[in-house]
Amino acid sequence: MRKQLWNSSLAGPLMATLVAMSTPTFAKVGADEAAKLGKELTPVGAEKAGNKAGTIPAWTPQAQVTYKKGEYPSDATLEAEKPLFTITSAEVGKYGALLTEGHKELFKRYPQTYKMIVYPSHRNFNFPAKYLEETVKNATRAELEGVDNPKGALIGFPFPIPKSGAEPVWNHRVKFRGENIRRYNNQMIVQQDGKFSLTKIVEDVKFYYANINGKTEIELKPGADFLRYLSETISPPRVAGTFILVHEKAGFGPEGRSAWLYAPALKRIRRAPAVCCDNPYEGTDGHQFYDQVDMYNGVLERFTWKLVGKKEMYIPYNSYRIAGPKTKYADIAKPNHVNPELPRYELHRVWVVEADNKPDQRHTFKKRTMYFDEDSWNVVAIDDYDQQGKLLQFQEGHPIEYRDVLAVTTQPEVIYHFDSGRYFVTAMNNEDKPYDNSVVLKDSDFEADTVQKRTSK
């Protein structure tokens, strides 16, 4: 633990000043480079063309569609496709350069049962026109001071042409997801024999940044909320009635997040600075850290971030089958790993970012290697290493597109715990309800007093 070197009342302002003085500012992209957006690059910064081998196609964005009430995202054409081939443990040497270390570890541990079924690649993910237009503009107006202090970005991805490792993380954190959303999040801890226990959470999220319907344009800057989040645990009984409230912001340290926790045993809501980083999310029995929600979220200050570059890899993609209502939770949960018949893998280009834990900042992970889909900026995989440099966990996110709002998210997300042999699956709604983007949420719904009154009814 660090020694206290100054009066706590001055710590926040002084720390912010010291950080501003000691950290670099990554400048805006020049006009010539930004001019590539919408030409050889897509508006969000991906390569518009396919690869030379023809195994990755050109970007052909999907048009917006209308969903019926209660309809899950789906794509009948993709679901009818036949696989190209299957990677088994015998072919890891052949395909190893195109696999994450986490995937290779799964092949090593479970050579008889683990496999990756590879399908034709499709690049149909799209975003609303306003969001694309503002993303192009952000290339020449957005800046990042250090790793936690962006400024100048409005509505769209802030850094479509990244120059530092922290910039793809910010693209992921503020990606477009509509204006309001109610998410039915079912989670399971799966034992080595395939038996599992379920937790059900309902999450409400209100997005301030990346809101194309907002009356005012919200700049992404320190201290300003870019989203508000409220979760209620429905079951099991031992954790039912727990609420977590978060005001997510840009900024260093406590400035980057305000959080509250309501515990039924205490019958009151209280500030919760521990809703951060590698502290376990309530009710997950230590199988998910707070900064593993949505693959990665929260402050970046505990790591240094290196932009390694872009490469071709086999990643989860167009995952409508594993996320759909025909697939039950028991279909997903198998011994040692997710049922390998369900995920869909495609060859895509990803941005690779390495995050190294700073020596003076505590975290369970010494290093994280993160993989970002070039077309959506979603984190689709993370290799997590312990303080001895050993691969401790592997996170895998399965992207699907909600074409009614043109938003891409990962459903489900899996965390493999190589130390225990268990794995954790979150963001499942197969046996529940599809996400609701039509819900109307007010600012006041995300205030501590409102949550306290809600629990006393």
Secondary structure, 3 states (H helix, E strand, C coil): CCCCCCCHHHHHHHHHHHHHHHCCEECCCCHHHHCCECCCECCCCCECCCCCCCCCCCCCCCCCCCCCCCCCCCCHHHHCCCCCEEECHHHHHHHHHHCCHHHHHHHHHCCCCCCEEECCCCCCCCCCHHHHHHHHHHCCCCEEECCCEEECEECCCCCCCCCCCHHHHHHHHCCCCCCEEEEEEEEEEECCCCCEEEEEEEEEEEECCCCCCCCCCCEECECCEEEEEEEEEEECCCCCCCEEEEEEEECCHHHHEEEEEEECCCCEEEECCCCCCCCECCCCCCCCEHHHCCCCCCCCCCEEEEEEEEEEEEEECCCHHHHCCCCCHHHHECCCCECCCCCCEEEEEEEEEEEEECCCCCCCCCEEEEEEECCCCCEEEEEEECCCCCEEEEEEEEEEEECCCCEEEEEEEEEEECCCCCEEEEEECCCCCCCECCCCCCHHHHCHHHHHHHHCC
